[in-house]
Amino acid sequence: MTMKNIDEAKDPDLRASVAAMQRAALIARHTAIQTNTDLVIMKNGQLLRISPEELRRHMQEDSPPQND
């Protein structure tokens, strides 16, 4: 069985699903930061907890420099 690129799917909803999941993940990160709670994810078959402090650090690293 060959795997096709999801960007080439005939169903427009399926093509848009990756972007929707990325938006949902970003919203989950923001919510965890705002509520000061850990974000729980599954990575390589293991449950991981990411603290709000770590999320803040990663968000700052990913953001472009601010012009003052």
VMD Tcl script that builds the backbone (N, CA, C; Angstrom):
set m [mol new atoms 204]
animate dup $m
set s [atomselect $m all]
$s set {name element resname resid chain x y z} {
  {N N MET 1 A 0.847 -1.179 0.000}
  {CA C MET 1 A 0.000 0.000 0.000}
  {C C MET 1 A 0.893 1.243 0.000}
  {N N THR 2 A 0.621 2.153 -0.907}
  {CA C THR 2 A 1.404 3.379 -0.986}
  {C C THR 2 A 0.651 4.515 -0.302}
  {N N MET 3 A 1.400 5.374 0.358}
  {CA C MET 3 A 0.813 6.525 1.034}
  {C C MET 3 A 0.877 7.725 0.095}
  {N N LYS 4 A -0.246 8.406 -0.061}
  {CA C LYS 4 A -0.285 9.603 -0.895}
  {C C LYS 4 A -0.156 10.832 -0.009}
  {N N ASN 5 A 0.367 11.882 -0.574}
  {CA C ASN 5 A 0.489 13.145 0.127}
  {C C ASN 5 A -0.918 13.685 0.384}
  {N N ILE 6 A -1.174 14.095 1.624}
  {CA C ILE 6 A -2.509 14.579 1.983}
  {C C ILE 6 A -2.873 15.849 1.208}
  {N N ASP 7 A -1.862 16.611 0.766}
  {CA C ASP 7 A -2.112 17.823 -0.023}
  {C C ASP 7 A -2.711 17.513 -1.386}
  {N N GLU 8 A -2.621 16.252 -1.806}
  {CA C GLU 8 A -3.153 15.857 -3.111}
  {C C GLU 8 A -4.492 15.144 -3.013}
  {N N ALA 9 A -5.083 15.122 -1.829}
  {CA C ALA 9 A -6.364 14.444 -1.633}
  {C C ALA 9 A -7.458 15.135 -2.441}
  {N N LYS 10 A -8.425 14.353 -2.902}
  {CA C LYS 10 A -9.540 14.922 -3.658}
  {C C LYS 10 A -10.492 15.694 -2.752}
  {N N ASP 11 A -10.621 15.261 -1.508}
  {CA C ASP 11 A -11.535 15.888 -0.559}
  {C C ASP 11 A -10.912 17.177 -0.012}
  {N N PRO 12 A -11.551 18.331 -0.234}
  {CA C PRO 12 A -10.982 19.595 0.241}
  {C C PRO 12 A -10.879 19.656 1.767}
  {N N ASP 13 A -11.797 18.999 2.467}
  {CA C ASP 13 A -11.726 18.984 3.930}
  {C C ASP 13 A -10.485 18.233 4.401}
  {N N LEU 14 A -10.162 17.152 3.728}
  {CA C LEU 14 A -8.977 16.383 4.076}
  {C C LEU 14 A -7.713 17.197 3.804}
  {N N ARG 15 A -7.684 17.914 2.699}
  {CA C ARG 15 A -6.526 18.759 2.378}
  {C C ARG 15 A -6.325 19.835 3.434}
  {N N ALA 16 A -7.408 20.353 3.973}
  {CA C ALA 16 A -7.333 21.435 4.960}
  {C C ALA 16 A -7.111 20.917 6.382}
  {N N SER 17 A -7.167 19.620 6.589}
  {CA C SER 17 A -7.108 19.075 7.944}
  {C C SER 17 A -5.764 19.317 8.634}
  {N N VAL 18 A -4.677 19.297 7.901}
  {CA C VAL 18 A -3.359 19.515 8.512}
  {C C VAL 18 A -3.281 20.931 9.084}
  {N N ALA 19 A -3.708 21.903 8.326}
  {CA C ALA 19 A -3.692 23.289 8.813}
  {C C ALA 19 A -4.618 23.441 10.022}
  {N N ALA 20 A -5.755 22.761 10.005}
  {CA C ALA 20 A -6.687 22.830 11.137}
  {C C ALA 20 A -6.059 22.236 12.392}
  {N N MET 21 A -5.343 21.128 12.261}
  {CA C MET 21 A -4.678 20.515 13.420}
  {C C MET 21 A -3.567 21.421 13.950}
  {N N GLN 22 A -2.859 22.095 13.051}
  {CA C GLN 22 A -1.811 23.022 13.494}
  {C C GLN 22 A -2.408 24.202 14.250}
  {N N ARG 23 A -3.543 24.717 13.767}
  {CA C ARG 23 A -4.218 25.814 14.475}
  {C C ARG 23 A -4.699 25.353 15.842}
  {N N ALA 24 A -5.256 24.147 15.916}
  {CA C ALA 24 A -5.743 23.608 17.188}
  {C C ALA 24 A -4.596 23.430 18.184}
  {N N ALA 25 A -3.441 22.983 17.711}
  {CA C ALA 25 A -2.282 22.813 18.588}
  {C C ALA 25 A -1.815 24.160 19.136}
  {N N LEU 26 A -1.812 25.174 18.300}
  {CA C LEU 26 A -1.403 26.507 18.734}
  {C C LEU 26 A -2.376 27.053 19.783}
  {N N ILE 27 A -3.662 26.856 19.556}
  {CA C ILE 27 A -4.676 27.306 20.520}
  {C C ILE 27 A -4.505 26.560 21.840}
  {N N ALA 28 A -4.208 25.264 21.783}
  {CA C ALA 28 A -3.988 24.483 23.004}
  {C C ALA 28 A -2.786 25.019 23.777}
  {N N ARG 29 A -1.718 25.388 23.072}
  {CA C ARG 29 A -0.546 25.961 23.745}
  {C C ARG 29 A -0.905 27.270 24.441}
  {N N HIS 30 A -1.619 28.141 23.724}
  {CA C HIS 30 A -2.013 29.425 24.303}
  {C C HIS 30 A -2.914 29.221 25.526}
  {N N THR 31 A -3.837 28.284 25.442}
  {CA C THR 31 A -4.745 28.011 26.558}
  {C C THR 31 A -3.971 27.505 27.766}
  {N N ALA 32 A -3.003 26.612 27.544}
  {CA C ALA 32 A -2.193 26.098 28.650}
  {C C ALA 32 A -1.408 27.223 29.315}
  {N N ILE 33 A -0.889 28.139 28.522}
  {CA C ILE 33 A -0.148 29.270 29.085}
  {C C ILE 33 A -1.084 30.176 29.885}
  {N N GLN 34 A -2.244 30.490 29.328}
  {CA C GLN 34 A -3.191 31.388 29.993}
  {C C GLN 34 A -3.724 30.800 31.292}
  {N N THR 35 A -3.925 29.503 31.330}
  {CA C THR 35 A -4.488 28.856 32.520}
  {C C THR 35 A -3.406 28.310 33.445}
  {N N ASN 36 A -2.134 28.491 33.047}
  {CA C ASN 36 A -0.986 28.038 33.833}
  {C C ASN 36 A -1.087 26.538 34.142}
  {N N THR 37 A -1.394 25.754 33.119}
  {CA C THR 37 A -1.493 24.303 33.268}
  {C C THR 37 A -0.542 23.625 32.282}
  {N N ASP 38 A -0.163 22.399 32.622}
  {CA C ASP 38 A 0.698 21.629 31.733}
  {C C ASP 38 A -0.069 21.225 30.477}
  {N N LEU 39 A 0.650 21.146 29.385}
  {CA C LEU 39 A 0.105 20.621 28.139}
  {C C LEU 39 A 0.566 19.171 28.054}
  {N N VAL 40 A -0.361 18.250 27.853}
  {CA C VAL 40 A -0.027 16.832 27.780}
  {C C VAL 40 A -0.110 16.402 26.322}
  {N N ILE 41 A 0.992 15.832 25.827}
  {CA C ILE 41 A 1.040 15.386 24.433}
  {C C ILE 41 A 1.556 13.951 24.378}
  {N N MET 42 A 1.332 13.302 23.257}
  {CA C MET 42 A 1.880 11.976 23.001}
  {C C MET 42 A 2.986 12.144 21.970}
  {N N LYS 43 A 4.196 11.695 22.315}
  {CA C LYS 43 A 5.325 11.791 21.402}
  {C C LYS 43 A 6.088 10.473 21.446}
  {N N ASN 44 A 6.254 9.861 20.288}
  {CA C ASN 44 A 6.958 8.576 20.189}
  {C C ASN 44 A 6.371 7.537 21.141}
  {N N GLY 45 A 5.039 7.533 21.269}
  {CA C GLY 45 A 4.365 6.542 22.096}
  {C C GLY 45 A 4.421 6.813 23.584}
  {N N GLN 46 A 4.936 7.967 24.002}
  {CA C GLN 46 A 5.021 8.303 25.414}
  {C C GLN 46 A 4.244 9.581 25.704}
  {N N LEU 47 A 3.564 9.601 26.860}
  {CA C LEU 47 A 2.893 10.814 27.294}
  {C C LEU 47 A 3.923 11.758 27.890}
  {N N LEU 48 A 3.881 13.001 27.459}
  {CA C LEU 48 A 4.794 14.021 27.967}
  {C C LEU 48 A 3.994 15.200 28.498}
  {N N ARG 49 A 4.477 15.763 29.588}
  {CA C ARG 49 A 3.887 16.987 30.138}
  {C C ARG 49 A 4.842 18.138 29.833}
  {N N ILE 50 A 4.294 19.211 29.279}
  {CA C ILE 50 A 5.086 20.400 28.984}
  {C C ILE 50 A 4.556 21.519 29.872}
  {N N SER 51 A 5.431 22.072 30.680}
  {CA C SER 51 A 5.011 23.112 31.624}
  {C C SER 51 A 4.709 24.418 30.885}
  {N N PRO 52 A 3.897 25.272 31.496}
  {CA C PRO 52 A 3.614 26.570 30.880}
  {C C PRO 52 A 4.883 27.404 30.691}
  {N N GLU 53 A 5.839 27.269 31.621}
  {CA C GLU 53 A 7.089 28.006 31.500}
  {C C GLU 53 A 7.854 27.581 30.250}
  {N N GLU 54 A 7.892 26.273 30.016}
  {CA C GLU 54 A 8.575 25.771 28.824}
  {C C GLU 54 A 7.847 26.219 27.553}
  {N N LEU 55 A 6.534 26.216 27.588}
  {CA C LEU 55 A 5.754 26.690 26.438}
  {C C LEU 55 A 6.057 28.164 26.163}
  {N N ARG 56 A 6.120 28.964 27.217}
  {CA C ARG 56 A 6.429 30.390 27.047}
  {C C ARG 56 A 7.801 30.570 26.405}
  {N N ARG 57 A 8.785 29.806 26.894}
  {CA C ARG 57 A 10.141 29.896 26.325}
  {C C ARG 57 A 10.128 29.572 24.838}
  {N N HIS 58 A 9.447 28.488 24.473}
  {CA C HIS 58 A 9.414 28.084 23.068}
  {C C HIS 58 A 8.670 29.105 22.213}
  {N N MET 59 A 7.612 29.682 22.759}
  {CA C MET 59 A 6.858 30.681 21.996}
  {C C MET 59 A 7.726 31.918 21.765}
  {N N GLN 60 A 8.528 32.312 22.755}
  {CA C GLN 60 A 9.398 33.476 22.607}
  {C C GLN 60 A 10.510 33.198 21.607}
  {N N GLU 61 A 11.043 31.982 21.614}
  {CA C GLU 61 A 12.103 31.618 20.675}
  {C C GLU 61 A 11.610 31.618 19.236}
  {N N ASP 62 A 10.341 31.211 19.047}
  {CA C ASP 62 A 9.774 31.122 17.702}
  {C C ASP 62 A 9.284 32.449 17.162}
  {N N SER 63 A 9.106 33.444 18.049}
  {CA C SER 63 A 8.575 34.712 17.590}
  {C C SER 63 A 9.685 35.581 17.020}
  {N N PRO 64 A 9.366 36.415 16.039}
  {CA C PRO 64 A 10.379 37.303 15.451}
  {C C PRO 64 A 10.804 38.365 16.449}
  {N N PRO 65 A 11.996 38.915 16.304}
  {CA C PRO 65 A 12.455 39.976 17.216}
  {C C PRO 65 A 11.544 41.190 17.145}
  {N N GLN 66 A 11.375 41.845 18.291}
  {CA C GLN 66 A 10.521 43.029 18.371}
  {C C GLN 66 A 11.335 44.273 18.038}
  {N N ASN 67 A 10.767 45.150 17.225}
  {CA C ASN 67 A 11.414 46.437 16.927}
  {C C ASN 67 A 10.916 47.473 17.916}
  {N N ASP 68 A 11.827 48.094 18.626}
  {CA C ASP 68 A 11.424 49.111 19.633}
  {C C ASP 68 A 11.556 50.496 19.087}
}
mol reanalyze $m
mol bondsrecalc $m
mol representation Tube
mol addrep $m
